[in-house]
Amino acid sequence: MSLSLGSGTRNLRKLLAMNQILLERLCGVVGADHVLTDMDLGAYEEDWNRRARGKALAVVRPADTVQTAQVIRICADAGVGLVPQGGNTGLNLGAIPDGSGTQVVLSTKRMNAIRAIDVANLTATVEAGCVLQTLQEAARAHNLLFPLSLAAEGSCTIGGNLATNAGGTQVLRYGNARELCLGIECVTAAGEVWNGLTALRKDNTGYDLRNLMVGSEGTLAIITAATLRLYPLPRTQTTAWVALPGIHEALRLLQRAQSILGPSLSGFEIIGREPVEQVGRHFAELARPCGDSSTPWFVLMDVWNNLDDGRAREEVESLLAGALESGEAHDAVIATSQAQSAKLWRIRESIPEAQARDGLNIKHDISVPVSALPDFVMELQSVLAAAVPGARFMTFGHMGDGNLHYNLQAPFGADADAFRARYERQVNGLVYEHVARFGGSFSAEHGIGSHKVEQLASSKSPTALWMMRGVKQALDPRGILNPGKVLG
């Protein structure tokens, strides 16, 4: 017994000494003020939903790509796993360390510069730690638009947006983060820098490494900068809130809007009654703009174009008049100012915070073909209502691209944690079964992280998993980049 204890003590001392050497080497690269340990780690170890907390050996904050490469080489030499983290706003546990206390979090927050905005080429080159809203505002200062828009845009970062291939509210017109990215700069698991910051729209020179990195969640390389598409800033924004008798009418309204408005239809959000009422309970100033407590569904629609305000409004008024006459809509309001438009969007953007105030719920980020979405929702809701009595359906999302945030909240007065613990596995099974049957995806825009590793393994074909593991093995043979994420 004493021999075993002595051996364990020696091993512990050896580990502590190795960790101390590692930390000293990291301090030598980024400075002691940017190697955080012990009590300074809290904000970096817990996910945004407060669903899980890990334990890091340290948090390292490099200032640039050169320092990032040095940090990766040091950790690779020591065999220490690295977890890249931007704004830590992800929802699938993809940017926090595990509980071992052996992984280093690499925060990109200091790498936040906008390196260039090329007005003539309609591009911006920015570092990974640049906050999304900062880029939006910088583009607007040049009368340009960066269209990626998320509820977390005040704190999420470009590196994280690209690592998860973020979607948001303007995908209908502009596409996901992947479609907005022209070039990538990243650092490999070997600490080698790949400068792929091309600003070209056409470049057919071999495998598309940029697209491989976008959506890889930091498991293949760590993104340090990107060149992104910009667009001319639309002259007008017309926002409408529409009350609907059912979700099938929402699909018909979408088809009508696409036919009449064409590419100027930039956003088409579907929101169920429950999340609208929930927002109104927690934020009294954001009560529903029209309809009543029995209205089952709402649509929030955004139209961006270069018509003058009067003509732009007339287009939307004509669209909605037809929808009201046909019975596709029961009521509608059109914003008459930017302030009113922003308030309508705040209802939609406040849903995650309102849900959080009611406690953790059972979350899903799923997609199905747009044409199948109404049938999917109604069929699944019937099944879940029978399986989980009293559950509140917090359904909302980007109907224009078929992406729903399909969440179940505990009944009023019930304990949210107990509800989730009791029903989460059963609900997930039913949701994912229906997603597969309708030809959909169990992860539309939030990624896999560590939360959905098991689901990926059971949903992807053996051939797809073999190819993905082959890429991971080729680029990160020691598995030091974001260990345990995506493929496990």
N, C-alpha and C positions, 0 to 999 in steps of 0.2 A: 504493500500500500504506500509506504513512504517513497519507494522508488518511483512509482507512478506519479505521485504528487510532485516529486522533484523534477521529473521529466516534463510534466505539464508546466511547472513554473519556469523552467528554462525555455520551453517553447514560447510561453507568453512573453518573457523578457526579450526573446529574439524577435518576436512579432512587433513588440513595441519599439524596439530599436530600428527595425526596418521601416516602420511607419514614420518614425522621427526623421530618418534619413530622407524618406520620400517627401515629407512636408518641407524639410529644409531645402531640398532641390527645387520644389515648386515655388517656395518663397524667393529663391534666387532668380526665378524667371519673371514672376508677376509682382513681386514685392510682398512683404509680410502682411500689409494691410489688405491684401486681396486673396489671402488664403485663410478662410474662416473655419473655425473649429468650435466644438463644444456648444456653448450657449448661443452662438451666433447663427445656428443652422436652421432654426425652427421654420422660417418662411420658405426654405428651400426643400424641406423634407415632407411637407404635407401637400396633398393635391388640392385643387381648387374646390372640389365638392366636400372636402373634409371627410372623405370616405376612407382614406388610408394615410398612414404616416410611415415613412421609412427612417433609416438611420444612416447618415453619411459619415465617412471618415473625415471628409473636409469638403468645402466648397471653394473652387478656384475660379477667379474672375480675370481671364486674360484681357489685355487691352487691344489686341489686334491678331491678325492671322498668323504672324510669325510666332508670337507667344503661344497661340493655340497649338501650333505644330510642336513647339517645344514641350508643352504640357502633355500632349498625347504621347510623345516619345518617352518621356519620363515615366508615365503610367504604364506604357507598354513594356518598358524594361523591367518594371516591378510586377508585371502581371496583374495590375489593378484595373478594375472595370471603371469606365467613364460614362456618366449619365449627362448628356447635353440638356440644358434647360434655358428657355427664353423667359417668357412672362409667367410660366407655370400656370396657364389657364386651361390646360388640356383636361379632358373628361374621361380618359381611359387609362389613367395611371401610367402614362408614357414618359413622364419627365421627372419622376421622383426615384430615389434609390430604394433598394430593397432594405430589409431590416437587419442586415448582417453587420453594418458599420464598417464595411471594407471598401465601399465604392466611393469614388470622387465625383461630385457634381461639378460639371463645367458650365458655369453661367456665362451667357453671351451678353449680358446687360451692358458691359462697358464698350462693346463693339457696336456702337449705335449711330455711326455717322451716315449721313447721306453724302456719298462720295461725288455724285454728279447727277444733274438733270439735263438731259439733252432734249431741248424743246423741239428742234427740227426732226430728230429721230423718234420722238415720242417715247423716250425711255428714261428710267431712273436707275442708278446703281447705288445700292444701299447695303449697309452691313447687317448681319443677322440679328443683332440686338436692337435694331431700329423699331420703335413702337409703331404699329400699323397706323394709328391716328396721326402720328408725326409725319409719316410719308403722305397720307391723304392731304394734310394741311400744306405741306411743302409743294405738292403738285398743284393744289388749288391756287397757291400764290403765283403760279405761272399760267393760270387759267387752264389748267389741265386736270384730269381726273385719274386717280388710281381707284378702280371700282370695287376692290375687295372690301366687303363691309360685314362686320361681325358684332355681336353684342359686346364682346370683350375687346373691341378695337382700341380702347384707351389704355390697355395694359399688355395685350398679346404682342408678339414680336414677329418680324418678317421671317426669321429663321424657323420659328415654330410653325408659322402659317405654311411654309413650304414643306417642312418635314412631315406635316400631317396632311398636305394637300387640302388646305382649308377651303370651305365652300362659302357659306354666307347667303346674303339676301339678293345678290345681283348675279348669281350663277346663270339664271335664265338667259341673260343677254351677254354676259362677259366670260362665263366659264369659271371653273375652279382656279385655285392658285397655280396649278400646273399650266393652264392656258395663259396665265398672265406672266409667266417666267420665260425669259429668253436665254439667260445664262446663269451659271452657278460657279461660285468659288467655294471649295471645300477642302478639308484636311482628312486624309485617309487614316486607317488604323495604324499604319506604319509611320505616321507623322509627316507624310509627303503632301505638299500643297498642289491641288489641281486648280489652275486658273482657267475656268471655262466661262468667263464673263463676256461672252459674245453678245453683241447688240443686233445680231442679224435675224431677220425673219426666215431666211432660207439658208440652211447649212446642212447638206446631206453628205457628211464626211465620217461615215462609220456609225457605230452604235450610239444611240442617244443617251449619253451618260447623264445629262441634265435630268431627263425624265426618270431615270433610274434613282437619282437622289431625291427628287421630289416625291414625297409620300413614304420614304423609307424610315421615317421616325428616328433618325440618328443611329440606325443600326449598321449602316454601310460606310458612312463618313459623316463628318460634322460640318454642316454648312456655315460658312463665315461671311458670305456676301452673295448678292444676286443682282442681275440686271432684269428689270421688270418693265412690262408694257404700260404706257400711259395713253390716255385718250383725250381728245378735245373735251373741254368741260361743256356739257349740255347747257343751252340757254335757259331752258325751263324744266321745272319738276312739277308734275301734277300728281297728287296723292289722293286716293279715294279709299274710304272704308265702307264696305258693303255687307249688309245683313242678308243671310241666305236661308231658305227653308230646308236645305239639306246639302249634303256633300256632293251628291251627283250634280246638283245645280252649279256647284263650284267648278266642276270640270267643264260644263257647258259654257259658263261665263269665261273661263280661260280660253276655250276655243274661239268664242266670239271676240275676245280681246285680241288674240293673236291675229285673227282674220282682219280686224278693223285697224289695229294699231301697228301691226307688224313688229319690226325690231325695236321700236321705241318703247315697247313694254319691257321694262327692265326688272321689275320685281312683282311676284304674285304669291303672297303668303296666305296660307289657310290657318285659321285659328278656331278651335272649338270653344263652346260656351264656357266650360269650366275654367280654362286658363284666363279668359277675359274677366270672369267674375273674381277669380283669385287675385289678379292684378288690382282690380278695383277695391278689394278689401284691404289690401296692404298699401295702396297708393291712391288715396281718395281723389286726387286731382286727375287720375287716369281712368275714370269711369268710361264704360263703353260709349262711343259717340252716337250710335243709333241702334235700332232694334230694341228688344226688351229681354227680360230674364228667361223667356221661353225660346229665344232665337238659338238654334243649335250650332250654327256655323257662321263665321265671318271671313271675309277676304280683305286683305290690305294690299292695295295695288299701287305701283309706282310707274309713272310714264315719264321718260326723259327724252326730250327732243330739242330741236332748234327752231321750232315755231315760236311766234310771239305768245305771250301769256293768254291772250284772248282766244286765239285759234287753238292752242293746246287744250285749254279748258273745254272748248266746244267739242273737240274730239271725244274727250272722256264723258262729257255730258250726254252726247249722242249714244255712246256705247251703253251707258247705264240706263238711259231712257228705254232703249230696246230691251235690256235685261229686266227692268221693272215691268214693262208691258207684257213680256212673255212669261213672267212668273219665276224667272231664274233668280231674281232678287226681290226682297221685301222692302228694303229701305237702303239708302246710301247717303253719304256725305262726301263732299269734295273739299279739300283744304283750300282756303282762300289766301294763304300766306305761307311763307317758309316756316314761321313759328307754329302754325297749325299743322303743317306737314310733319314737323319734328315731333310734335306732341302725339300724333297718330303712331309714328314709328316708336316712340317711347313706350307705348302700350306693348307692342310686340317685343321690344328689347328688354322690358322689365319682367317678362315671364320667368326666366331662370331665377332671378332674385326673389320673386314672389314665391316660387316653388320652394326655394331654399328656406324661406321663413316658415313654411309649413312643415319643414323637416325633409330628410332625405327620401327620395321616391325611387321607384324602379324605372330606370331610364333605358331608352333605346334610340339609336340613331340609325334608322333604316331607310331603304329606298326600294321602290317598286316602279314598274313602268307607269307613266302618268295616266295612261288610259285605264289602268287597273286599280288605281289608288282608291276611288270611292268604294268599289266592291270589297277591296282588301280591308278597309277601315270598318265597314259595317259588319262584315262577316267576323272579323277578329273581335270586335267589340262585343258581339253577341256571345261568343265563346268565353271571353274573359269575364263578362258580367255574371255568367253562371258559375265560373270557377272561383271568382274572387268577389263575393258579395259585398256591396257597398263601396267598392273601389271607385275613386274619382279619375276619370280619363282626361289627362292633361295632354291633349293631342294638338300639335301645331307644327308648322314647318314650311318648307319651300315647295309648294305644290307645282310651281312652274317647272321644276326639275325632278319631281317625284320623291323628294327627300322629306321624311317626317321625323319629328322628335316625338316618339310615341311613349309617353310616360304614364305610370299609374301612381297616384297619391293615395295614402291611407284615408279611410273614411273619416269624416269629421269626428273629433274626439278620441280617435284611436292613436296609439303610440306608433309614431312613424318608423322607429327602428325595429320594433317588434313586427310590424306589418311587413317590412322589407325582408327581415330574416325569415319569416314564415313563408312568404309567397314568391320571393325573387326567382328561385330556380324553376319553379313551376311556370311562372309567367314567362320567363325567358324561353323556356322550351316551346310554349305555345306560340309566342311571337315569332321565333325563328323558324318554326315549322311552317307557319303561314307565309312568312317572307320567302322561303324557298319555294313553296308551292306556287306563289305568284311571280316567280322569276326575278326576285329582288336580291338585295344585299343587306347583310346584318350590320354593316358599317358603311355609312354613306359619306360622312365628312369628318368624323372624329378620330379615325384611325383605330389601331388595335391595342397599342400599349401593352401592359401586362394583363389588363382586365379581360381582354377578349382572345387571349392566346388559345385557350381551349376551343372556343367556337371556330376560330380560323382553322385549327387542325382538323375539326370534324366537318367543316364546310367545303374546304378547297379539295380539289381532286388530288390524288397521289402524284400525278405528273406535275401539277402546279407547285405543290409543296417541294418536290424534288428539285425543280428549277430554282425556286426561291432559296432553298438551303444551299444549292450550289453557288449561287451568287454571294450569299453570306460567307460561305467558306472561302471563296476566292478573295474577297475584299477584306475580310476580318477573320482570318483563320484561328486566332486565339480567342475570339469572342469577347473582346474588351469593350466594344462600343454598345452602349445601352443594353447590357446583359439582361436576358429574361424578357425582352420586349419583342413583339411581333411573332417571332417563331418560338419563343420560350428558351 
